[in-house]
Amino acid sequence: MKKMSRIIKIFHILWFYGLFDLLKKALKPSVLSICIYPLTIFNPSRNRPRAERLRLALQALGPVFIKFGQVLSTRRDLLPEDIADELAKLQDQVIPFSSEESAKIVEKALGKALSEVFISFDKDPIASASIAQVHFGILKGDTKNPELAGKAVAVKVLRPNILKVIESDLALMHSIARLIEKFSYDGKRLKPREVVEGFDMTIHDELDLLREAANCSQLRRNFEGSTKIMIPEVHWDYCHPNVMVMERMYGISIAKLDELKAAGVDLRLLAVDGVEVFFTQAFAHGFFHADMHPGNIMVSTAPETFGRLISLDFGIVGTLSEVDKNYLVQNFLAFFNRDYHRVAALHIESGWVPEETKVEELEGAVRAVCEPYFDRPLKDISLGLVLLRLFQTSRRFKVEIQPQLTLLQKTLLNVEGLGRQLDPDLDLWKTVKPIMQNWMNEQVGFKGFFHKIQKEAPHWAQSIPTIPRLITTLLEKNINSKQEQQLDDLIHQLKMSKNTNLPWKLISIFLIGFCTGGFTLLLLIN
């Protein structure tokens, strides 16, 4: 009955916001398109733009669908621009669950009463989202962690029974994806089942707060000693899969520009620092915060850390391999040199383009996309938009763009937008080029060569002494194999030759055996 009630509610929301009308236009003629036709005749929201209707419907469907819309907004290589822009507006600020439930979850996770762990614990959450909510508190400390006594912390608590809700809605999403793939004109291009499977993995990752704590800890370690960004410290002894306790951070939201100006923060320097931090994460560390919207970034106003960025919420992160970084850096450098042939060649070298693709055709498509950008000043060029256009062009040639690259592209657009909001004259390329150049220097030339040797040396120290034994074993196998083959050939020839006398047969076998044995002995001695 609960499932049926949920399905009825979903159908009502889809009808109310006119999504059946949009669906009808996308469906091939079929029984399904005939069945939904009556639902398209009238809807109360028919005068609203389609993208707005979709956003409002996802908000009405609840936290899981809101989160899905946020993830879907990153797939600008698949979606029309108006829909991607509208979905990016989705905010998952939802009604908080009761403080009593929150207290019970924390006590069960830590195995102690709140009064035993905290000097104070704020019952009213400071923030409430679709997956979890955050409370402030002050730790008592214990014999194991006496230094934490009086430490101000933020306590992130997973919503109760959220897994059941997510599993139920995900099952519906998978069913809807299968229908879209089967009956929609764009089913193959949009790959709805793959999109839902990717979302399934993402949201399950966010349900494990130990995983988020590990992401936070890794980013903090990567930026240890940095004067540009601060990452909260994780207090591991108080963490659990549904509870995360970390250092409380103090600052002003980066979205509050007037407050930042009044506090004396240099917005232009802040914009440069933000871009440098993101590209350092991506190209120096290969591990980046992939949810860098204004709600997750603050600016410190404490005297000792004044003007530093503060990063929060580490549920979504991305990783880049050396191959990914090489692809991105060389694409950007080739783009700014207008070397479109190189851009096309990079797609082929990556192995993502079908073998039958003609380089000249791909080069022409890339030129048509990129050339218009050079009519504007260099500082006005959006690297995120360039990357998006490249991905969209690549789709026409059946190039499978890797998920980590689309995640990077989405985050890059966020960072660019934020940077230019702080400083409209921000020259992104001027800020980014030294970071990319430094990465190239470390990968190419003598510096890169010696760096790779240093990295591989421990492995070589173990494998080099075993090389003579491996060669000897290989030679023995080859020799034995050749001997067996020669012997088989000889026996076959002897059987075929009926006129050969038995003594000559025996002498021939002895001579072959003596020669091959002597050859083997010489090889082993040498």
Buried (B, 14 or more C-beta within 10 A) or exposed (E): EEEEEBEEEBEEBBBBBBBBBBBBEBBEEEEBBEEBEEBBEEBEBEEBEBBBBBBBBBBBBBBBBBBBBBBBBBBBBBBEEEBBBBBBEBEBEBEBBEBEBBBBBBBEBBEBEBEEBBBEBBEEBEBBBBBBBBBBBBBBBBEEBEEBEEBBBBBBBBBBEBBEBBEBBBEBBBEBBBBBBEBBEEBEEBBBBEBBBBBBEBBBBBBBBBBBBBBBBBBBEBBEEBEBBBBBBBBBEBBBEBBBBBBBBEBBBBBBBEEBEEBEBBBEEBBBBBBBBBBBBBBBBBBBBBBBBBBBBBBBBEEEBBBBBBBBBBBBBBBBEEEBBBBBBBBBBBBBEBBBBBBBBBBBBBEBBEEEBEEEEBBEBBBEBBEEBEEEEEBBBBBBBBBBBBBBBBBEBEBEBBBBBBBBBBBBBBBBBBBBBBBEEBBBBEBBBEBBEBBBEBBEEEEBEEBEEEEEEEEEEEEEEEEEEEEEEEEEEEBEEEBEEBBEEBEEEBEEEEEEEEEEBEEBBEEBBEEBEEEBEEEEEE
